[in-house]
Amino acid sequence: MKRIMIITLALGCLFGTVEAKKKKTSGNPIFEGWYADPEGAVMDGRYWVFPTYSAPFKEQLHLDAFSSRDLVNWEKHERVLEKKNVPWLWQALWAPAILKANDRFYLFFSGNDVHEGEVGGIGVAVSDKPEGPYVDALGKPLINEIVNDAQPIDQFVFRDDDGQYYMYYGGWGHCNMCRLSSDLLSVMPWEDGQKFHEITPDGYVEGPFMMKRGGKYYFMWSEGGWTGPDYCVAYAIADSPTGPFRRIGKILQRDESVARGAGHHSVIQVPGKDEYYIIYHRRPLSETDENHRATCIDKLEFNEDGTIRPVKITFEGVKKRTLKKQR
C-alpha cells in the first residue's frame, strides 16, 4: 500500500510539473481563492502579490502572499501576517502594501475599520524575508487619527528617485499624503509643520496608487462602491509627487462579457524595462456574494503622449515573463 501511495504521489508531482510547463498564460484569476486589493511588487528576483483575504469583514484576520518567477505559475505563502502578531488588531486586516528597504521587508496594512475615538488605522509590520512571518513593528497604528475626513485605510508607499518615501492613503472619498522617515516607522512633517496634506482628485473613493514613468507621476485610485458592479480605476498625471492631480479618465472597469467590479489595483514594472502589468480584483459575472473577489492580471500600456490606454480585462491573463535569477 505504501508503495502504491508513493507511486501515486510521484505521478501527481510529475503531471503537475508537466502541466505547469504547458501553461502558456497566467489565466484569470491568477490563483485560486477569494482575494482582493492586490499589491504587486518585484523583490529578490521574484514577482510578489500581497492581497486581502476576501471574507466577511471580521473574518479577515490574516494575509497570504503569492510569488512567481514568470507571472504564470504562482506559489502560495500562507499567513504571512496574522492577528496574533498585531497586538492592537481586533477586527479586520486588509489592503496590504509591501516594499523592501533597509535590508528588510515592510508590510503596511489597514486594521479595525477605525472611526473617531477608536484604535485602528494604518499599521506596519516587518520581516527579514519577503514571505514573512511579519510582526507588528510599533505596537500601535502608524496612523490612527482621522485627518481631512480621510479614514486611515488603503495605504500605498512610494519611493521617489531621491529616496524620499511618500504614503498615499484614505477612504470615505478623501485622500491624504504624507512623508515617511527613512526607517519607515514614523511620519515626517512637511515644511509648513503639517503632517498630512489632502490631495483628493475628482471622483476619488479609495485605493490610491502612485508610479513614475518618463519623469511624470501617475496617480491612480478606485471609484464607485467596492461591492457594486461599477467599481473602477481612474488616474491623473502630474509633474510632482504632490500633484496637483487632475483626473484624466478611467483605465480599468467592468466588461459585461468578462467580469464586473474591477478595481483596487497596483502595477508591476519589469525591472529595467518600459513594461507594465496591472494587478487588480474583480467579481465574476454570475456572483452575487460581495466577498467573492478574485485577483487578476492584464497588461498596462501607454499611448505615445504618455496617457494610459484603457485596460482590456481578459480570461487569458498574460504570457510568461520570466525574471532573471539573481546571483
N, C-alpha and C positions, 0 to 999 in steps of 0.2 A: 504493500500500500504506500509506504514511504517513497519507494522508487517511482511509482506512478505519479505521486504528487510532485516530486522533483522534476520529472519529465514535463508534466503539465505546466509548472511554473516557468521552466526554461523555454518551452514553446511559446508561452504567453509573452515573455520578455522579448523573444526573438521576433515574433509577429508585431509586437508593439514597436520595436525598433524599426522594422521594415515599413510599417505604416507611417511612422514619423518621417522617414526618409522620403516616402512617396508624397507627402503633403506638400503641395506647391504654394499654397497661400494660407494665411492665418485663419481664414474664415471669421465670421462674426456671429456671436461673440467670440472673443479670443480665448476664453477659458470658461469652464462650467461654473455655475453658481450665480446667485444674485449678488451683484456687486455694482457700486455706483461711485460717482465723484472721483474718477481715477486720476491719480497723479503719476505722470510718467517721468523717467529720468534715465540717464546713462551714467552708470557708476561701475568702476572696477571691471571694465570690459564686458559689461552686460547691460541689456535693456531691463529696466525695472518698472513695474506698475504697482502702486500702493493705492488700493481702492477702499471705499467704505464697505463694510459688510452690511448689505441691504436687508434689513429685517424690521419688524416693528420697533419703533424708536428706542424703547427701554431695553430691548434685547441686543442692541448694537454695542456690545461690551468688549469687543476685540477687533483687531485689524490683522488681516492676512496680507501677504505680498506675493508677487509673481515675478520671475526673472526669465530672460531668454537671451540666446546668442544671436537669434536671427529674425525675431518678430513673429515667427510662425509656431515654434514649439516652446511652450511655457512650462516652467516648473513652479509649483506652489510651495510657499514658505508659510506655514501655519502659525497664527497667533504671535506675530512679531511684536505686538503691543497688546496688553490685556489690562482690564480694570484693576487687577491686583497690583499692578506696577505703577498706578497713578493714585496716590493716597487721597486726593481731593475729588476724584471722579465717583459719582454715584448713579448717574442716569444713562448717559449715552456717549458714544465715542464715534466721531465721523470726520470726513473731509481731510484726509492726511495730506501733508506737504513734506517732501523729502529733499535733502541735499547733503552733499559731502563737504566738510570744511574742517580745518584744523586737525586733519587726520582722523576725524570721527564722522559719524553719521547722525544727522539731526532730523528727527521726525516731529513735525508740528501737527497739531490736531485740535479739533473742536470738541468741547465736552460740556455736558449738563444743560445745554439749551438755556443759557443764563438770561435772567431778567434783572431789573434794578433791585439791588439789595441781596442778590443771591451769589453764591460762589460758583464760578464756572467761566467759560470763555475759551481762550486760546492757550493751549499748553505746549510744552516742548519736552521730548524725550530723546535720550542719546544712546548710542551703541557703538561698539568698536567694529561691528560687521554690518553690512547692508541688510542682511537677513535677520538682524537682531540676535537676542531679545533686546528691546528698548525699555529703558527705565526713566520715569519722570525725573527731570533734571533739577527742578526748583522746589518741589513740594507744595506748589501753588500754581495758579494760572500765570502765564506770562502777561496776558492782557485779560483783566476781569471786568473793568469798568465799561459802561456804555457811553461813548463819546459821539457827538454829532448824530445821535439817533441810530447809529450803526451797531447792530448786535455783533459782538466779537466772535465771528464764526468764519468759515470758508477762507482761511488764510492762504496766501501764496507768498513765498520768499524768493526774491530775485536778486542775484548778484550782478552788479554792473561791472563794466570793464575796469573801473578804477578800484574795485574791491569792496565798494560800499554795498551793504545789504539793505534792501528795502522790503517791507512787508505790506502787502495789499490785502485788505480783508473787509468783511461786512455783509450783514444780512439786513432785512427789513427795508430794502430799497435804498440803502446808503452805503457808500464805500469810503473808507479811510485808508491812508498810507502813513507809514512811519519808518524811521531809520532804526536798524538794529546794530548793537555793538558787535565788535569783531568776534566775540565768543558766542554770539547769537543768543545770549541769555538775558538781555535787557534792552529796553527801548531808549534810544538817544534823542534828546530834544532837538528840534530844529533851531535855526538861528533866531527865530522870534520867541524862543522859550517854550513853545507848544510841543507836545509830544506827537499829536495826531493832526493831520490835515485832511479835510474832506475833499475828495476828487470825483464825486459821483457824476457819471455821464448820463445823458438822457437814456431812459429805458432800463437802467441798471436795476437788477434784483439781487443777485448774489454771484458766487463762484468766480471771483476775479482771477485773471492770469496775465502775466507780462512776459514778453520775449523781445529780443533785439535782433534786427536784421538790417544790414546795409546802413548802419548809423541811425536808423529810425527805431522808435519804441512802439511796439504793437501791444495795446492794452485790450483785453478781451474779457467778456463777462456773460453770465446767463440771464435770460429774460423769461417772463412767464412764470407759471407755478410748477414746481418740481413734480407734482402729482398729475399734471394735466398733459394733454397731447401737444400743446403749443410751446412747451419748454424749448428754448433755442439759445444760440450763442451769437452775439454781436461784437463789433470791435471798433477801435479808433486807432489812429496813428499820430504820434507826437514826436517832437524833436528833443524831448526831455523825459526822464522817468517820472517827473512830477506833473506832466501834462502841459497845457490843458488838453483834455481828451474829448474830442467832438465826434459823436457817433457817426460812422460811415454806413453801416448796414449789417444785415445778418450774414453769417457764413456757414451756420450749421442749424438745420431744422428738420422737422419730420418729412418723411416721404411716404405717402399712403400706399405705396407698393412695397415698402420695406419695413418701416417702424415709425413709432411716434415718440415724442418726449426726448428728443436728442439734445443733450446739454451737459453742463458742468464738466468741462473738458480740461485737458492740458495738451502740451505739444512736446514731442521729442524731436531733436535735431540729430542727424547722423554726424558724429564728430568730424569736424573739418570739411563738411560738405554743405552745400546750399540745398539741403534735402530734409523735408519735414513730414512728420506724421502726427495726426490729431487723434487723441485717445479720449473717449467720451462714453457716457452711458445712454441707453435708450430703452424703450419699452416695446415688447413685441405687439404687433397689431391686435392679436386676439386676447391680450392680457388686460384684466381689469384691476388686479391687485396693485395698489400704488407702490408696494415694495418690490415688485418684480422689475428690477432694472438690471441690465446686462452690459458689461464693458466691451467696447468695440474699438476698432482702429481703421482709419482710412487715410489717404494721402491729403496733405495740406499743400496747396500750390498757389503761386503768386502770378499776377499779371506783370507785364513789363514796367508798368508805372509804380509797382510796389504794392498795389492793393491786393487783397486776398480773394481768390476765386471761391465761389460757393462750393462747399464740400458735397460731393456725391456720396451718400451713405450706401453701403453695399452689404450683401451677404458674403461676398468673397473675401473681403478684407484686403490685405496687402501681400505682395510677394516677399520671398525671403530676402532679408538684408542683413547679411552676416557681419558681425563686428570682428575686427582683427583681435586675436588674442594678445593680451599684454605680456610683455616679457618680464 
